[in-house]
Amino acid sequence: MSTKATAAPAKDEKRSARHGTLLHMRGVDMRFGTGVHAVDNVDLAVRRGEFVSLVGPSGCGKSTLLRIAAGLETRTGGSMDVSTDAIGYVFQDPTLLPWRTVTGNVELCTQLQHLAKPVRREKAQAAIEMVGLQGFEDNYPSQLSGGMKMRASLARALTLDPELFLFDEPFGAIDEITRERLNGELLRIFRAQRFAGVFVTHSIAEAAFLSTRVVVMSARPGRIVGDFDVPFDADREPSLRADAAFARLTGEIGECLRAAA
Ligand SMILES: Nc1ncnc2c1ncn2[C@@H]1O[C@H](COP(=O)(O)OP(=O)(O)OP(=O)(O)O)[C@@H](O)[C@H]1O
């Protein structure tokens, strides 16, 4: 999918794809019809194998930026290349259909793509196993915990084999222990799939634990005011959160965030 607004889209798109850049925003701006200036002149490039978290004060335009990347919202300025059609999006809410089982929900996207039933069954089962929901295939959403619903939502997006995976604060409403477990599982999936990830969160610790880069946005209109490389190995254990280097990094990100608020 390309949503470029510049004069030479094909050339730029090929250049981005060659460098593995799946999302490239240049000077992206968003002013809503209500007069709210949500996003101000954002430059953001995300390559395959990068997991970029966006942190920033509430209302600074993080979700808006993600929705623009997904093509759910049309920017009012700047340009953007998205060099893939395989985009996964996980919302804050699991958005499961209550009348469908876990398998039925996970199959939904591939069903909308008109994939043959055996193919979508196979993809759904693989995704269900990837998120650790095996044994619950026939359960309905009302029979699942909040964490399990989120796993099902993640599995549904995984069936699309996303190359660009966008997450809008998916674990915000989940208790801390389950959230840490889901962070570990998402990291494992990222290591296996190597998509380009953009993850919106309010938690600095979650951002630093999951990401290869943490981008800090200012208060609205959201601008990028900090971009931190995360130096830890891809193979991260929960104990990393207690590491002195981890505390130093989250401290620096927190300082940047406080100055930006
Ligand atoms: N469709 C819309 N029409 C008008 N204003 C909107 C629309 N969507 C978002 N906004 C406004 O744009 C600003 C940015 O909203 P957005 O949801 O992107 O912020 P956020 O950083 O994700 O917030 P939070 O961290 O609280 O979820 C807010 O002031 C919001 O009210």
The ligand as an ORCA input file, in Angstrom:
! r2SCAN-3c Opt
* xyz 0 1
  N     -11.321     11.985     14.979
  C     -10.932     13.015     15.736
  N     -11.504     14.219     15.577
  C     -11.088     15.283     16.324
  N     -10.091     15.224     17.230
  C      -9.503     14.040     17.417
  C      -9.874     12.881     16.683
  N      -9.079     11.857     17.075
  C      -8.267     12.350     18.009
  N      -8.509     13.667     18.210
  C      -7.798     14.562     19.133
  O      -6.427     14.546     18.785
  C      -5.615     14.601     19.937
  C      -4.670     13.393     19.931
  O      -5.442     12.220     20.189
  P      -4.776     10.782     20.251
  O      -5.832      9.821     20.604
  O      -3.987     10.556     19.024
  O      -3.761     10.975     21.473
  P      -2.924      9.876     22.283
  O      -1.553     10.426     22.454
  O      -3.047      8.557     21.632
  O      -3.717      9.895     23.662
  P      -3.779      8.796     24.833
  O      -2.363      8.561     25.250
  O      -4.581      9.469     25.903
  O      -4.445      7.568     24.283
  C      -6.565     14.638     21.134
  O      -6.727     15.985     21.519
  C      -7.856     14.091     20.575
  O      -8.976     14.653     21.240
*
